[in-house]
Amino acid sequence: MNERADAPINEIVAFVAVAQSGSFTRAAEEIGTSKSNVGKAVQRLETRLGSRLFQRTTRAVRLTEDGEIYLEAAQQALESLRDAEQQLASRRSEPVGRVKIDLPAGFGRLLLPSFITLRERYPGITLEVALTDRMSDPIGEGWDVVVRIGTLPETSELTVRKLCDLRLGLYAAPEYLQRKGRAIRDISELGAHDAVVFRGPSGRLRPWSLKDADAVREFSPQPVLVLTDGQALVEAAIAGFGIAQILDRVALPYVQAGRLVHVLPDADVNGPPVHAIISLGQKMAAKTRAVVNHLAETLQSAS
């Protein structure tokens, strides 16, 4: 019985180059060899397969039906090999290169100082950061990582990694609380206080969700200031306009600096999760993995 040896990789590479370029000459230039070598490699492959892969004329080189079938399989095989090489390279190499990150505007400002630590740990990584609140498209816009807060649209084209859970609490400037004269001891006292309230993209004022005994209820304060920007909401609370409901990770550095006071911490409720979104077709490069791990470590330690 005759046994047919598998095609050497150089024959497959030559075949794919000719099929993609439509020319033996251009294929030779692309893979760095002579036209004669490319022609011989394709001939050996056709002999090995027992099938004609190309229709050759003086003006054009076209795939036969068998050639189209073999091209699809050959491209998939070469792509798998390239992916394996990239994965092996990323495992043994230091993370290097540019990583494009899209962060929510207010939340991103909280994370920016932490990138100094990332830079010190991985000096070969360059960050390109955008601060936007819209739902960016990682695939169409070329982002390596998109970080978003809240519920995400369902799609099979994205890889999603949960970075942390958030909590919502009430915060106010110490100067504001001092001006009001006494500490807030109960939810029922909130009606007598000034409120800074967020208006969401839907146009609706966002009520405060508060834990009251064993239940969570919504409280709609009478606002003295309404804002549509999350960072402006924080800055207004710091300035002493009144009480605002803020994400715990965002409020924490201001509490530690003495610029905000946590009001009624027993009334805190679970907030939205934070996710990192990566294109499904993108194998997680070492540089991207380093950034995502840094984001998760930073957010999970901020408690």
C-alpha positions, 0 to 999 in steps of 0.5 A, a space after each residue: 500500500 502506498 503511503 502519502 507523506 504529509 505536505 511540508 509546511 513550506 509547500 502550504 505557505 507557497 500555495 496560500 501565498 499564490 492563492 491570496 496574491 493571484 500571482 506566482 511572482 508576487 507570492 515569491 516576493 511576499 515569502 522571500 524566495 524565487 518564482 521558480 521555488 514557489 512554482 516547484 513547491 506548488 507542483 509538489 503539493 499538487 502531486 502529493 494531493 493528486 489534484 490540480 489546485 490552480 488554473 493557470 493562464 498567461 494572464 491569471 492564476 485562479 483556484 480550482 474547486 479543489 484549490 478553494 477547499 484546500 485553501 480554506 483548510 490551509 489558512 485555518 491551519 496556518 492561523 492556528 500555528 500563528 496563534 500558538 506561536 503568539 501564545 508561546 511568545 507571550 508566555 516567555 516574554 515580558 509584556 511589551 507594546 501599546 494597550 488601548 484602554 477605554 474607561 468610564 469618565 469619572 471612574 477612569 480618573 480614579 484609576 489613572 494614578 494607579 497606572 504609575 504602578 503598572 508603568 513601574 512594573 512593566 516599563 515596556 507597556 505604553 498606555 493609550 487611555 480614553 475617558 468616555 461614558 458611551 458604550 464603545 465597540 471594542 471590535 470596530 474601534 480597535 480597543 484592547 480593553 473597554 471597562 464598563 460599569 453595569 449590565 452589558 449587552 449580550 454578544 458572542 463576539 466579546 470576552 468579558 472579565 468581571 473586575 469587581 463589584 461596587 456598592 453605593 453609599 451616601 457621602 457629603 463634605 465635612 464642612 456641609 455636615 458641620 454647617 447643618 449642625 448635627 450628625 445624620 442618624 437615620 434615613 428619615 432625617 435625609 428629607 431635611 438635607 440638601 441633595 446632589 442628584 444624578 440625571 441618567 442618559 434616559 433623562 430620569 433623575 436617579 433615585 437613591 437606593 437605600 437599605 432600610 432595616 432588611 429591605 432596600 427601598 428607593 428614596 427620591 430626595 429634593 435636589 438642590 443640584 442636578 448633574 449629568 456627569 458622575 465626576 461632577 457629582 463627586 466634585 459637587 459633594 466635595 464642594 459642600 453642595 449636599 449629600 450625594 450617592 456615590 460608588 464606594 471605589 470612587 468615594 474611598 480616596 476622598 474619604 481617606 483624604 478627609 474631603 468626604 464623610 461616609 453618611 449612614 454606612 448601614 444604608 449602603 446597597 450593592 451597586 453595579 459590577 465592573 467588567 473588562 471587555 475584550 474582543 473574542 477573536 483577540 488572543 489575550 496578549 501578555 501586555 493586555 493580560 497585564 493591564 487587565 490583571 492590574 485593573 482587577 488588583 487595583 479595584 479589588 484592593 480598594 475596599 
